[in-house]
């Protein structure tokens, strides 16, 4: 038995989630828009075949999309996050180790019975995921992370392969590595691929076989690791626990420019509440907060401002953060400017296991406890019943500036109010 690495990836993930909760759009073209319904950030294979490009502004393609009868959805991150959690839980039960790499990607390990191809195993996992979650996945299998990534790429590329490829079973991989352009190799960035191309290295096989000294001289151990992984030597281990976050940032564009301090404060409070809830979810505390805003980057009098404040005792408490950020918002606000975006960054994060308190501050201990309980109650209610079921008054005022999400699908999987009702007659 030998250990192999799996790389599992949700196909056209955002589009697949949308199709899963609305089967009526299956078989039709579908695109998903970015925040504020700005650009196309995801499309299904039907839309791709119809020639709809990624990253294009929605307004430019609106007519074409209507003509082609392509469905359009605003991004529904609540839905994608929920489906991602379900996917990862199912994968965790079916792999030995699992590293969640992004919202729709994971690395895992399993044991390979001597010399046995894992195609059938992959096929069963794929069917299980589709049956339980309704999302198609691709599975790449290889001896290392870099090879499993390449394998996944081939799984998508090779037709009639049901989205599974096991490069680990192939002794001479040259034929396959020749097909992978060097900039598609995991870990090779833009700069490195330009340098490699200048040395005449264009594909993964050539990179694997080039002089190690040459790579070491330019990119040191980072470059050598990628080359070694391509040779089948495991150098980049699976990381089951993700390293603690260093900062949390929440920012959004507005539906239309805002120019009043009230609107800007409201927006900032809303982002502070989202960020502090995240902080509590990851059991962390923050001791510094930055708020920022800007006008249109393309306008002649572009204006951007930010302010940072320290928090003397590290906290994850919403009330303390709202108070601090309101003061900072007054600092960054400038009259007659038309702001189109704002955000909040919480930094200097630390674990909440050990909290450094002020030595002579005994009065506030009880108050601290009350605030913590209040946060817990709010988080639990919102978790069970959906975002913003209950929140601080200052964030609940009618917000016309909120980003456009005109084409939002429902939150059937995360909001109890939206669970479909079935009537039996
Ligand atoms: Mg994907």
Boltz pocket constraint, residues with backbone or C-beta under 6 A from the ligand:
constraints:
  - pocket:
      binder: B
      contacts: [[A, 9], [A, 10], [A, 11], [A, 12], [A, 13], [A, 104]]
      max_distance: 6.0
